[in-house]
């Protein structure tokens, strides 16, 4: 009879242990599932933030390009005005620049 009681105690003792392990395993699965969902949500937030940053950089680059284009137009207008006012000086500058470039390119 004592052995029967010991067997029942052993069975009873393993049942709560296995059920607590099952509950612990289920809780772990739930925690991993929640963490995965949060990771996927963070991924989508990072993707949206990166896209928004890319759009901001694109607009900023377009603005800088427009400023550069405007400055090039101003400089071009100034160069045209100088060429019209002083054609001989322009010819001399062009000759000197061509001479320097030819000397640099002809050296080996």
Secondary structure, 3 states (H helix, E strand, C coil): CHHHHHHHHHHHHHHHHHHHHHHHHHHHHHHHHHHHHHHHHHHHHHHHHHHHHHHHHHHHHHHHHHHHHHHHHHHHHHHHHHHHHCHHHHHHHHHHHHHHHHHHHHCC
